[in-house]
């Protein structure tokens, strides 16, 4: 009697156990996407060393006595990937360790007149003009933090630094 009730349960358990025992991941449209695939971004500042240029008619804190200009290139690491920049945060620290308050730039809007917004999303060039020198020295480092989102909606943060001479 015990065999008649336990035998069907043992068969069902064996079938379910073999269905879930493999470690080989199949590739197909129903498989989950790996978390890291295509979502990493690269951020580069060009030039990596910028110069603090004097500003005419500066009035701290409204107009800083120096401005630092550079470009940020934000690209997906995976070929064919897409990246959307949600925001850029900058913080300047002078050579003696004094930090300026953080500056947040608005997310750049696609303004390409030729091509498509998708082509522009494959790499974003952001011009930066940062005022420095109100209460700090003119030489130091700018820490740049870029918040992005990939085509799957995953958020990432990437950082770089720019030396200021």
DABELUR-V701403 format. One record per residue. RES is the residue in one letter. PSI is psi in whole degrees, 0 to 359 (NA if undefined). Layout:
res-><RES/RES>
psi-><PSI/PSI>
This chain:
res-><X/X/X/X/X/X/X/X/X/X/X/X/X/X/X/X/X/X/X/X/X/X/X/X/X/X/X/X/X/X/X/X/X/X/X/X/X/X/X/X/X/X/X/X/X/X/X/X/X/X/X/X/X/X/X/X/X/X/X/X/X/X/X/X/X/X/X/X/X/X/X/X/X/X/X/X/X/X/X/X/X/X/X/X/X/X/X/X/X/X/X/X/X/X/X/X/X/X/X/X/X/X/X/X/X/X/X/X/X/X/X/X/X/X/X/X/X/X/X/X/X/X/X/X/X/X/X/X/X/X/X/X/X/X/X/X/X/X/X/X/X/X/X/X/X/X/X/X/X/X/X/X/X/X/X/X/X/X/X/X/X/X/X/X/X>
psi-><316/324/321/324/328/331/311/325/323/323/315/318/321/318/315/322/320/333/333/7/347/149/356/120/126/157/124/176/342/358/143/149/137/137/325/355/119/7/354/146/157/134/125/139/134/122/159/339/123/169/141/110/135/147/135/142/48/141/101/142/2/317/114/150/343/151/144/124/133/170/147/130/116/120/148/145/321/136/135/2/163/139/138/126/121/331/160/130/134/142/124/133/125/178/337/5/3/129/139/158/152/145/128/125/146/156/135/143/141/124/21/131/338/149/198/164/329/318/320/328/345/346/126/128/119/116/137/134/103/127/133/165/354/97/1/169/176/346/143/218/139/122/125/126/126/122/127/169/138/182/337/0/4/135/144/156/131/150/155/169/155/126/136/121/NA>
